[in-house]
Structure formats: C-alpha cells, structure tokens
Amino acid sequence: MTDKITILSIDLGKTCGVAVVTEQELEFSEDYNFKTLLQLQTYAKGLLSLWRPDVVLIPYPTSFYRVILAHAKMMGVIEAAAEYRDTLVIEVQDSTCKKVVIGKGNAKKEDIAEHYKDKYPDLSEHQKDAVMFVEWYLKSV
C-alpha cells in the first residue's frame, strides 16, 4: 500500500527543503525561501493543489526556543493549508528519522549528505532532509 501514495515532505527552516515522492520515486524537489507566513501558506497550498499528496511530513523542533517558536508558526501555517485539502499531516522527529535511516540519531548534515551522495548527488542538504523524512515514513508504515 505504501508504494502507491504521494508524500509531500517539507524540511522547515529559513530555507525549506521540499520533496515529493510518488510510488517511492522522487518526483520533485526544491528549496524554498519565504519572507512572510502568508507566502509560506500560499506556497504550501500550491504544492498541495499540484501534487495532491496523501500525506504531508513536517519535522517538529526539539531544542532552542527561537527555533521552536519559528517552526511552530510554520507548522501551523502548513497544517492550516493542508486542512483545505483534507490532507493528513504527520509531524516527524528529526532524531528518530536519523536513527532509522542513517543509523544514528545525532547524525550531522555531512552524514546525511554521505548517505544520499550516490542516489541524490544534486539535492541540497535541505532537500536531503526532506527525502530522509519520506524514507523514515516508508520504513515505519
């Protein structure tokens, strides 16, 4: 069943990494920078309309108050956009995804880059994080 779904994964941050996986194949990826939450919402609604994902994956922050605050706002915007399409949003924990996919929960950006160097050499570090969330999800369902 999991190979027939479309997954939209968004790595949140100042630069958001986006990945869309359909039938376990990477269909689309890009980095997205936004200045306002309204821009992020418009972008998310566009992705949801275009790709019609079955599930949206977003990470939730676990440390640093400023990061938690900023990401919580972004999460709310994306979850609100997903409600328009009645799309399931799953919040993932970064360290859990790293543990399952990379083999260590405290993996660094370099470890993730190394893991994907052959399969996705042209993706940014943000896009690789988004792909990692999808890989975790597919292993977990």
Steps between C-alpha positions, in 0.01 A plus 500: 500500500776748588645488148179643350488823696629849435694660784585868536787557742610846612816557703423820689748782549613830357539295185237229467598183321213344308468148361207327332514123475246301301505122491835515683662710226618857548284708269592851607734683734602859558603750763255773593572826680216713629475835672152478652279223633240598241754426224569161659128425516449595135798283402373204705151531351656500153696182575190334642294594194764393252613170656188401697702306759346235723719613788718798591807451718645786703760488779433642842780677682632372831752761611576871506207723587531724191503199268205341679302822475580561131437138399176483698367793298607334173345170608170675572499667160568172318244310706238769428578480127467120513157531658373658177569172322418274795858372488659311788800676657749296699754673718827310504786516746830574328711280731266203460517529122879521515517193726282290269642617166864594572556276800567766761264753649765768529606479136637823359427662163819337368374154599174557317686635196720190501197272524340657192814588301450232233122494472438877524830680437336821377259558788567770758544408866144623563358283223694199631344555842154502339583176316624348826161570662329316213739206530426482874126510434514223241699280739260574785163426340 
